[in-house]
């Protein structure tokens, strides 16, 4: 069929179906793992002219899986004793930070929420932050490689906060850098949240929470 | 050559009866006043209408005056309304409540109060990089280009020297902030929205910095101004983006002002969401809070009812701010924005207060102590930084809230945070009615609360101010006063003491008798006298005096308080003293309706007036002189000894010796004495006894002596004529002659120009009018036996002839013509008018030939020189 001169629009529609039993993963742009989908079009032309090609990325996003697991809040309590990775435990000042995450299973479009309370702390606090970390794991013949990237850091407390006050934990997932948690045979994309307490003398206290990001 | 001249004989009686006349019902001028009023100002025209109805004999000038007043009043109101509406949507919520002090007025107060001489610093990457502002905006055709460009822009700022400017004086700082504001607007207008956002974030970051803490409230004001601008820009942009096109037309349709979110197109919603996403990813807490709050209004585009959630969420976010001052001002900002965007959402307001109460202990924390030690600040000074913010929060809560809110808050305070700081803001913020209702309870609360660096005299002062606005229950009044005064009396620091006394005096004046006021004043004197501290507190003392005068209108009571004059004596600095004397006299002139002769009042006020008078010297400005003159004359007019005319005259003699420097007073005295003479005449019904005749001589002598000491020639002229007329009316003929002679010899001195109401005008028209008046008087003045016929007329005409009139003006001519008129009237058999019990020339000469010849001679001379 020959197209006439001028602008011609050809509307089309393709049902997007995976081949065989391979799943269609959601589009994801990461550092070590990328999931991208392209649509390529080619215009065949007469012998004297080269054929024209064009390519465009399109974004795949799964439908909402209505299966929303039961919401279970995660209680936590951070003390010098709960810390790992401490060289001289005697030097650690006394403190108690209690709190809860509303759920470890988070909807990507909803904020990540919870509360946190500094019950007491010997050293004054400088800042409390939420660190969103993404872990990409790639499997290969020799084993697998695991890489963590900080994708967002949100400060929720500044200065030596009032003791005994429940400070809200609230973070919106950045749209470009997050996707639902994914685990396949060859690679994994997972997320963690670190609650980081920075003391006045710049010592860090970190508590790690793996979370599962879902689309719901 | 002589002109033949014969006066027409006239029968005055016949002529008057012929005049056509017509009875009128309405004053012709009154109509004008009503017609002049626009229909648009209906409000203002109604009062003048009603006033013209209920008083049958209306003074036309007065009705005008009334109409003017009301116009003025409504225009003020309108002005106020328009100034409110210029603040945008705020007017709607704020104008409803009279007690709600809008932020704009608070703003300037804060800027004026919280200043510093310390050096400040700004950390930013947007200032004084003039070359960088010239970023060329390329035509961005494709999406990728756009993204690339934005990223470049970002990099630019990232690398861009974020530098700290140190050692800025407060003025520099304010200037820099203004520059940032300009930079924000410029960036926005040149489509560099990322830059604009960055500026907003950096500005908000300044609020995390509490170095130079005494400047913090002002910094808050300046920075939130910028954030407001930013919020407005974002809102307007999305609003414009929300305009839709109807198919087949190129003209965008704007959303109506009261749109709902489902009218907003998806693209605009997406832009709006992007803004919120962008801000949600701001790392630092304080900028994130402030910038999101600044664009809070944009939730309008997304959903309805989001405000209450967002406001509560943001409010909770503030819990993460460790510094109590930063937190309080953040709360102030959210309350301020909340009131604007969602006036009906109130949950967050009380939440803010309770969070403050919970975290109150932070104020005493080590961190704060360290900051204070570092900046060498005392706790009381530090606590003074809180009231503006705290007042605002409480004011938002108090607005339109029922009394139970106050009860709740007070209970909560009692249990958890019985602090003077908070209590003070509560007293300031809530309606005076609510406060006055439980004033006694407040005195107890104040007594029991913890001072903790916030001195209690502030609280007593705030309570006093409230009670002067609204009355507490009658039964409690005395108890409240004694409770409060017990404490205030013992205050050591004169500053604290006087600030309380100033607030409470009004309450005392309103509800108690002179005894209590006297006691309070004597207490003030007692506190202010040691080491002459009163010299430092003249404004406060003056305000106390003002309030006393405002509420105690009866001067006989006022002056009978034995501490009133001693109190007056405390104002020892000359200028202040005069000001206070003026206040006293103003009050007297305003409130004293009845004339008085109470010797105590008169003596006391004479003393006051004398003080004012003695302050006048060669350097005093004219206005000042006029004001003082008016006050003194106002006072003298109020002195009345009734039928005891001699005492009255004595008082005028005293007044003359006391107030000889003020011309207005002298003029008024002459007028009053003349009036006194005329009143005497009325009492004796025209026939003086020996006693009254000699009294009249005394009055006349008084005038004759007083007039020469007045400077203004024209005033002297008028007074001579007037006094002469009075003398004639009282049959003091030789004295009258003396006045007229004096007047005649003075005419030559009349200057060419005179000053009337601060405008220099040629004197000729006034002189002309005066001469006509003079002629009219001369008709009835009988010739003195010692002098020849028409001695005065001839004398006057001689002066007129020699007077230097305007060239080419007709003034001289019209004087002559009027003189001919006078002479013509004089040649009649019976004069047109007479003065009772005085034989005028018609009786003296009875158409004597010689007299008529004399008249003829003068007239022909006049005609000769006229033609």
HADDOCK unambig.tbl for C-alpha pairs under 7 A between the chains (distance, minus, plus):
assign (segid A and resid 153 and name CA) (segid B and resid 283 and name CA) 5.83 0.50 0.50
assign (segid A and resid 154 and name CA) (segid B and resid 281 and name CA) 7.00 0.50 0.50
assign (segid A and resid 154 and name CA) (segid B and resid 283 and name CA) 4.64 0.50 0.50
assign (segid A and resid 154 and name CA) (segid B and resid 284 and name CA) 6.52 0.50 0.50
assign (segid A and resid 155 and name CA) (segid B and resid 283 and name CA) 5.75 0.50 0.50
assign (segid A and resid 155 and name CA) (segid B and resid 284 and name CA) 5.18 0.50 0.50
assign (segid A and resid 155 and name CA) (segid B and resid 285 and name CA) 5.18 0.50 0.50
assign (segid A and resid 156 and name CA) (segid B and resid 285 and name CA) 5.77 0.50 0.50
assign (segid A and resid 156 and name CA) (segid B and resid 320 and name CA) 5.85 0.50 0.50
assign (segid A and resid 157 and name CA) (segid B and resid 285 and name CA) 6.61 0.50 0.50
assign (segid A and resid 157 and name CA) (segid B and resid 320 and name CA) 3.92 0.50 0.50
assign (segid A and resid 157 and name CA) (segid B and resid 321 and name CA) 5.58 0.50 0.50
assign (segid A and resid 158 and name CA) (segid B and resid 285 and name CA) 6.76 0.50 0.50
assign (segid A and resid 158 and name CA) (segid B and resid 320 and name CA) 6.06 0.50 0.50
assign (segid A and resid 158 and name CA) (segid B and resid 321 and name CA) 5.04 0.50 0.50
assign (segid A and resid 158 and name CA) (segid B and resid 322 and name CA) 5.68 0.50 0.50
assign (segid A and resid 159 and name CA) (segid B and resid 321 and name CA) 6.26 0.50 0.50
assign (segid A and resid 159 and name CA) (segid B and resid 322 and name CA) 4.35 0.50 0.50
assign (segid A and resid 159 and name CA) (segid B and resid 323 and name CA) 6.17 0.50 0.50
assign (segid A and resid 160 and name CA) (segid B and resid 322 and name CA) 4.62 0.50 0.50
assign (segid A and resid 160 and name CA) (segid B and resid 323 and name CA) 6.96 0.50 0.50
assign (segid A and resid 161 and name CA) (segid B and resid 320 and name CA) 6.17 0.50 0.50
assign (segid A and resid 161 and name CA) (segid B and resid 321 and name CA) 6.13 0.50 0.50
assign (segid A and resid 161 and name CA) (segid B and resid 322 and name CA) 3.76 0.50 0.50
assign (segid A and resid 162 and name CA) (segid B and resid 322 and name CA) 6.15 0.50 0.50
assign (segid A and resid 162 and name CA) (segid B and resid 359 and name CA) 5.97 0.50 0.50
assign (segid A and resid 162 and name CA) (segid B and resid 362 and name CA) 6.16 0.50 0.50
assign (segid A and resid 167 and name CA) (segid B and resid 317 and name CA) 6.92 0.50 0.50
assign (segid A and resid 167 and name CA) (segid B and resid 319 and name CA) 5.59 0.50 0.50
assign (segid A and resid 167 and name CA) (segid B and resid 320 and name CA) 5.61 0.50 0.50
assign (segid A and resid 168 and name CA) (segid B and resid 316 and name CA) 6.44 0.50 0.50
assign (segid A and resid 168 and name CA) (segid B and resid 317 and name CA) 6.15 0.50 0.50
assign (segid A and resid 172 and name CA) (segid B and resid 280 and name CA) 6.50 0.50 0.50
